[in-house]
Amino acid sequence: MARREHAGPEDRVTPAPAPSAFALSRIQAEGWRAGRLAAASDDAAATQADGLNPYRTAAERDRWRTGFDAARERARR
């Protein structure tokens, strides 16, 4: 099998578009909801928050975690 030296257009990966502000707000709300459920159950879920986070991109993961942490902090008050 011959090896290609140059990548063709079919080999290029197009990055996903950045999520909109609205999409990020919904992601933060999902993190909030998960944080409220974790706050109601136990503190072990807080240490596993990264495993609970269903998102892949940094922006989405950060916003989800922001919501999660805010909900847990609010529950402690």
Secondary structure, DSSP 8 states (H G I E B T S, - for coil): ----SS--GGG---------HHHHHHHHHHHHHHHHHHHHH-THHHHTHHHH----SHHHHHHHHHHHHHHHHHHH-
